[in-house]
């Protein structure tokens, strides 16, 4: 049985699968289509390929150095002060991602189900769940992902069946009629919706890889990415000629509304979306837990409960009162903030890879004497144990 402070190989692959889909599958295709037209298909494809490559690199490091945590890698590469700076930058990036996730949950339910939801109250249970996960060992997230995996998979299959009929694929063409300019603009505009390979670095030192671990992780990411591309193609083929009617909040549920007579027999597809939401909750929980651990690494003497509660309170206040409308959230995530924050999500996995190969030898069973001579390993192990309670 996998210890509670670790995740199994299967659980890691499930989380990888969830991270590939969550956030990207519903709102993003419509946003990219609105901004880039048909060429937006290439925008999403490019980022999914990059994320798959980064996932492979992270998985390679997790297998090569399975006893070293993320903070151990950063301390070895940048020193203690540098690692604290990296942790703060990563925390800022994760906080922006959480704002995006919470915001799009609000937009999805407000657009698709009920417009006048009192989010001042409805956000409290969600944030309470995030706080609870942040105070538990990472194995709880892995176990939650394992439990929800059948429901999320079944939901993706049913959604595919609901949408696959009578799709005008010819509407996807022609592409790049005005060159690659729109694609380049889209790549620069939507990076905050991607960069999830960095989140997998939270599993450094927390997963016990076996056999073809890297291949399994890549396959999990690729399957999730293919599902995203499938829904992207469906969205683009359906609305490519009427992009003027698309706003932030337009999502896949707008298409399933008229599938299989659901407009006559009720929105049974909402049950499917509820299953898919499990993936988003797991990703948000991992995101929030990693954010709190980054803050805890910098403020080593801070109380874990206080850090989680303060983080959740700030998230609540900003999400509720600052980004109270979809347009404000979109302007933030696609505006100047992305220039400062988006590179962090891409560079964190690269930094982990550099640290693994430059500062650590390939994993082996360390002797007691070797551990005694390695202050970096001692420091990161103690910090890891403190973070995981």
HELIX and SHEET records of a PDB file:
HELIX    1   1 UNK A    9  UNK A   21  1                                  13    
HELIX    2   2 UNK A   24  UNK A   28  3                                   5    
HELIX    3   3 UNK A   29  UNK A   36  1                                   8    
HELIX    4   4 UNK A   37  UNK A   39  5                                   3    
HELIX    5   5 UNK A   40  UNK A   64  1                                  25    
HELIX    6   6 UNK A   70  UNK A  112  1                                  43    
HELIX    7   7 UNK A  119  UNK A  134  1                                  16    
HELIX    8   8 UNK A  138  UNK A  163  1                                  26    
HELIX    9   9 UNK A  169  UNK A  172  5                                   4    
HELIX   10  10 UNK A  181  UNK A  189  1                                   9    
HELIX   11  11 UNK A  191  UNK A  193  5                                   3    
HELIX   12  12 UNK A  196  UNK A  203  5                                   8    
HELIX   13  13 UNK A  213  UNK A  239  1                                  27    
HELIX   14  14 UNK A  243  UNK A  245  5                                   3    
HELIX   15  15 UNK A  253  UNK A  256  1                                   4    
HELIX   16  16 UNK A  259  UNK A  261  5                                   3    
HELIX   17  17 UNK A  262  UNK A  265  1                                   4    
HELIX   18  18 UNK A  269  UNK A  298  1                                  30    
HELIX   19  19 UNK A  304  UNK A  317  1                                  14    
HELIX   20  20 UNK A  318  UNK A  322  3                                   5    
HELIX   21  21 UNK A  326  UNK A  334  1                                   9    
HELIX   22  22 UNK A  336  UNK A  359  1                                  24    
HELIX   23  23 UNK A  368  UNK A  372  1                                   5    
HELIX   24  24 UNK A  375  UNK A  388  1                                  14    
END                                                                             
